[in-house]
């Protein structure tokens, strides 16, 4: 199959206007007007047709990764991101490209209508090209999404691991959200570094904000406790809700080596006692 | 041969590991330390590993062994000054050194030993 034989460049050149008109009509019939307005759609379509025309004229029809397709790819990148931001689904974005098939096929049939073999060839080639471009938009869409998720994960990690000093020699680590391996690592490092900085002898790990405790989370907690102990600091786990206490026992997690308290206040009282400080309501104490 | 010096204070032995701990050195330390405990009737041993940057499972186990041996000889062992990275590594290796007492620095380790030897609240051996 030789690409030079394709009539697509020629058709795109000569029937520019009608193709655009048909295409926009086609898109309007399937798109939601609240997502993309007609004028934007028309503008985008026109730009894409122009870039496509240039690309097929200068380049290879089979390979959209080549330099001739840079313009088209950039435009699709931009379009995909813009659509994703306005809340389009990936299939809606891909439809933008795929809906060009019908008007193009209609033109092709007009041009080479009598020769069935050539027509089939041409349609196959154009179809293949548009499918690739359609898939490309989906890929870009997904990449954008993944990047967003990665960034948010990163931000969450930074947000969620504060180590606060409650008293001279007493640190608290209020954990919020599910503990996975990556987070545990960061939590552990933060805590250990703060222990060195402050010379704390006691660290209270408060798990009030941890929604579920399974064996893995418990294991992560125990690792953190063990590491802190190696540094010479005792850990108290507080904020254990009734359901979590039940779960821990049902799972057979061994927490007997660790001091556990129901509330942060209880843990703090114990911590103060151990550091030798006293605190009371009366003014005389 | 290279050796890790063991310093003797009035009641305790102080071991400061300031070089890269290799396996041979660890074995020698183990022998020297047990000898010294017996010779000086020491009741407490402080092992300062604040300059130790790299540990492997062997060194981790060796620290545990030294502590266990000292205990047999009726001397409390306190490991002090472990770095965060070392602590994390040991935990990840599954060596949380049960039975070894730890403290943040030599000062606190000394306090801990005194408290446990002179029968104050934390009640030692």
Interface residues (C-beta under 8 A of the other chain):
Chain A: X185 X188 X189 X192 X193 X195 X196 X199 X200 X201 X223 X226 X227 X228 X229 X230 X231 X232 X233
Chain B: X79 X80 X82 X83 X84 X86 X87 X88 X90 X91 X92 X96 X97 X102 X103 X104 X105 X108 X109
